[in-house]
Amino acid sequence: MNSPVQEKPLTDQTSLSSVRLPLVRDLYYGGAWHKPQGGYAPTFNPANARSLGECAEANALDVDAAVQAAKKAYDGWKRTKPFERAALLRRIAAVLRANALELALLDASNCGAPVAEMQRDVEFAAAAYDYFAGLVTEAKGETVPMGDGMVNLTVREPYGVVGRIVAYNHPLLFLGAKSAAPLAAGNTVVMKPPVQAPLSAYRFAELIDGILPPGVFNIVTGGTACGAALAAHPDVPVIGLVGSVETGRAVMRSAADRIKRVSLELGGKNALIVYPDADLDRASSGAVKGMNFTWNGQSCGSTSRLFVHESVHDEVMTGILKKIRAYQPGIPTDPKTTQGAIVSKAQFDKVMRYIDIGLAEGATLACGGKRPSDPALQDGYFIEPTVFTNVRADMRIAREEIFGPVLSVIRWSDEETMFDQVNAVEYGLTGAVFTRDLAIAHRAASRIEAGLVWVNNSSSHFLGTGFGGYKQSGLGRDESLEELLFYTQPKNINITL
Ligand SMILES: NC(=O)c1ccc[n+]([C@@H]2O[C@H](COP(=O)([O-])OP(=O)(O)OC[C@H]3O[C@@H](n4cnc5c(N)ncnc54)[C@H](O)[C@@H]3O)[C@@H](O)[C@H]2O)c1
């Protein structure tokens, strides 16, 4: 296998030509870089399908070495005073903010999402570090009255080494945001970035090197074998996954052998419901926003099923087809680009297959459904924003997670039938309701089987409120105090005086 490639400027892709690809693409553990025993594999720029060089592919031996480094560092990190831990986490937040553009350019060139959006991702990761730094004293316990002569109290302790395995749609955001809570709680972490887009992780490790004690924060890059080895490792008592339902099942099965604690942030096929009384301009804006076309709908929370009351269907559709024009596929590293490339050929082919399935099922293609005509984009994995109308709730495009820029529009007339259809899928991550009537808003919010319901909004996350799924969309709630507590275990201490 080849060694990592040489530094290469991104001059062919962007006016912001100063970004450098990371030189070192090895494994980062124990506060140092290590050559992988598993070898190297190429990573790509989805905007032109060209290789961006080779990256470490950790095998089970590599994962074990990283876990041992994290295990060695655990006792010292656990004993570090909470406010000292918090101060170090805040330093990481500051480093992220100071290097947001560079990290965002790496994500844009490797996962295909536009650089402007990826800068917001870096800001979100920094905000998560600050947020969990502020929560360190909330990992607290309680006292329980036991009567005279006894004191009974509960304390919360970290678990040890936490493994976090993340998806490709927000590489740096997940690397940062998903490591903050376990670290704040006093665990050490081994992060597994997405195999499609690991470049920002290498730079992140370079940037924060020396802030945390060696072995507290570790990164192993690679694919399924790397993730599976981390999930199965006997010295990793807690695993947090952001990924597909299928991977969630595999991780949970493997965790069962060791009675591990598992947090799963999985897929979605989310519904946005428009009532006849809604502000229709707002509803069509919300439907477009909810699709996250900027990063090609590659978002677990995308509202890719639009249930529109038949009386307002045409007006809402007119609004959508006008507003969707704001999203034009373009080179991801260009700051003006509003819609990026799909992450890989495999995902591009999957989305195109679903477009064919939608046509074969008899849905009407209202826009998109193909590559853009711009000659500059012909080598990349670009698909125009796509909307199908006349979709029936039982069609595959309305039931299965496409994870692409494809919106399925379903008319409804009877509210009970509509709720049945909304809840008929196996997923339950998000949902949205557009109405001016408070009673309808509450009724719909309580009927939608999902972990997050927006009323007159879509897509937004609210740090400090739990994000997570019902049904097959997962277990646990991230982005909140609950995430911090998940990475702690209660211990009850009874003192006889
Ligand atoms: N709920 C959320 O917060 C959330 C957020 C983003 C993405 N997602 C979901 O993630 C999916 C898209 O991301 P993806 O294609 O990267 O998902 P994926 O499940 O293919 O991969 C996710 C991660 O798991 C690793 N992995 C794959 N197989 C594994 C195994 N057997 N054991 C351990 N690790 C394994 C991958 O290398 C990657 O790092 C979608 O379903 C999307 O909805 C969910």
PDBQT file of the ligand as one rigid body, heavy atoms in Angstrom, charges set to zero:
ROOT
HETATM    1  N1  LIG A 501     -30.151  10.385  13.363  1.00  0.00    +0.000 N 
HETATM    2  C1  LIG A 501     -29.077  11.105  13.076  1.00  0.00    +0.000 C 
HETATM    3  O1  LIG A 501     -28.676  11.987  13.847  1.00  0.00    +0.000 OA
HETATM    4  C2  LIG A 501     -28.342  10.883  11.781  1.00  0.00    +0.000 A 
HETATM    5  C3  LIG A 501     -27.472  11.873  11.328  1.00  0.00    +0.000 A 
HETATM    6  C4  LIG A 501     -26.801  11.673  10.123  1.00  0.00    +0.000 A 
HETATM    7  C5  LIG A 501     -27.000  10.534   9.382  1.00  0.00    +0.000 A 
HETATM    8  N2  LIG A 501     -27.856   9.587   9.821  1.00  0.00    +0.000 N 
HETATM    9  C6  LIG A 501     -28.130   8.409   9.016  1.00  0.00    +0.000 C 
HETATM   10  O2  LIG A 501     -26.905   7.855   8.495  1.00  0.00    +0.000 OA
HETATM   11  C7  LIG A 501     -27.153   7.237   7.231  1.00  0.00    +0.000 C 
HETATM   12  C8  LIG A 501     -26.202   7.783   6.190  1.00  0.00    +0.000 C 
HETATM   13  O3  LIG A 501     -24.878   7.723   6.615  1.00  0.00    +0.000 OA
HETATM   14  P1  LIG A 501     -23.894   6.563   6.166  1.00  0.00    +0.000 P 
HETATM   15  O4  LIG A 501     -24.200   6.117   4.778  1.00  0.00    +0.000 OA
HETATM   16  O5  LIG A 501     -22.533   7.044   6.503  1.00  0.00    +0.000 OA
HETATM   17  O6  LIG A 501     -24.340   5.423   7.183  1.00  0.00    +0.000 OA
HETATM   18  P2  LIG A 501     -23.665   3.996   7.444  1.00  0.00    +0.000 P 
HETATM   19  O7  LIG A 501     -24.548   3.308   8.399  1.00  0.00    +0.000 OA
HETATM   20  O8  LIG A 501     -23.338   3.332   6.174  1.00  0.00    +0.000 OA
HETATM   21  O9  LIG A 501     -22.262   4.367   8.138  1.00  0.00    +0.000 OA
HETATM   22  C9  LIG A 501     -22.207   5.094   9.342  1.00  0.00    +0.000 C 
HETATM   23  C10 LIG A 501     -20.872   4.810  10.013  1.00  0.00    +0.000 C 
HETATM   24  O10 LIG A 501     -20.864   3.448  10.455  1.00  0.00    +0.000 OA
HETATM   25  C11 LIG A 501     -19.721   2.762   9.938  1.00  0.00    +0.000 C 
HETATM   26  N3  LIG A 501     -20.122   1.364   9.756  1.00  0.00    +0.000 N 
HETATM   27  C12 LIG A 501     -20.668   0.780   8.663  1.00  0.00    +0.000 A 
HETATM   28  N4  LIG A 501     -20.945  -0.515   8.920  1.00  0.00    +0.000 NA
HETATM   29  C13 LIG A 501     -20.567  -0.758  10.196  1.00  0.00    +0.000 A 
HETATM   30  C14 LIG A 501     -20.623  -1.906  11.047  1.00  0.00    +0.000 A 
HETATM   31  N5  LIG A 501     -21.102  -3.073  10.624  1.00  0.00    +0.000 N 
HETATM   32  N6  LIG A 501     -20.180  -1.780  12.319  1.00  0.00    +0.000 NA
HETATM   33  C15 LIG A 501     -19.715  -0.593  12.782  1.00  0.00    +0.000 A 
HETATM   34  N7  LIG A 501     -19.623   0.520  12.009  1.00  0.00    +0.000 NA
HETATM   35  C16 LIG A 501     -20.051   0.433  10.735  1.00  0.00    +0.000 A 
HETATM   36  C17 LIG A 501     -19.390   3.518   8.670  1.00  0.00    +0.000 C 
HETATM   37  O11 LIG A 501     -18.056   3.314   8.264  1.00  0.00    +0.000 OA
HETATM   38  C18 LIG A 501     -19.663   4.961   9.091  1.00  0.00    +0.000 C 
HETATM   39  O12 LIG A 501     -18.586   5.505   9.822  1.00  0.00    +0.000 OA
HETATM   40  C19 LIG A 501     -28.594   7.565   6.884  1.00  0.00    +0.000 C 
HETATM   41  O13 LIG A 501     -29.426   6.474   7.188  1.00  0.00    +0.000 OA
HETATM   42  C20 LIG A 501     -28.890   8.753   7.785  1.00  0.00    +0.000 C 
HETATM   43  O14 LIG A 501     -30.258   8.962   8.010  1.00  0.00    +0.000 OA
HETATM   44  C21 LIG A 501     -28.522   9.737  11.016  1.00  0.00    +0.000 A 
ENDROOT
TORSDOF 0
